[in-house]
Amino acid sequence: MADLKDKSDVIVEVNVGKTASKSLEYKHVVFTITNVEVQKTFKGDQHANDSINILELGGFYDNKEYVYGNNHVLQPGEKVILFLERYQGLVTNDAYVIKGVFQGKFKLDGSKGKLEKNNEKFGELQNVQSIEDLKLSN
């Protein structure tokens, strides 16, 4: 957890809007850019209600879903805590990517402070079950 927090430029809780994403193909790889609304900032300069773009591998393109490493892209209506770094590359401008592809993505399950279980996480991350387990408070 400490490494994930230290190496992230931004840590935020976000809401994913209903029409917030677009997928594209770049060099035969599908990417999705999702615009999310910041609800709370744990690290970084974002403020509540700011919009930021998240770039992920995969998504829906040409009526087909592309999933890389069993990691589905952000979905409309989700509430998520994201550990992010600024994207630098040719696919898009002004976006962030999730640290560790999916390791830095924690979906809120609707219960106050509870997170959805993720069997793909390893080590200390597999024991994270609540927002408190993320140790985001100073």
Phi, psi and omega in degrees: 000317183299319180294317179299315179295313184296323185270000178270136174285325187220139171229120186219154166260130185227160168250139176262123181288170183285330180235046192262358187233157173217140180253152179211160177250132178225117181051048176067020176236135180269133177234154173233134174252120182243128176270125182239157179254124179290130176259320183208141179248128177258334178206135180114182185258008182286154180238160176306138180078357172295149174253136175226156179259137178244127178258126179228155171285138176097188181126191179261124181213131182053047178060027179222141177267132176249123180234125179250128177062033180059024181251107177279145179290166178304140184245148178306137178090349180288148169245127191218147168259127185239136171256117193235156167227152181295132178282135174230112182176193187261350185290319182202168174252158172056061178214165175241155172241154182279131179299134179067028181060292178239350181298330181264024180239119181233111182278132174282136184267005179102329176284145183303112175081359181266148179245151175292143177289139179230108182285354181272347181277151185235166176061219182301328183295333181290344180266359181284118182236345182218167178300324179299325179295339178285344177055051183272343179285145179279000000 
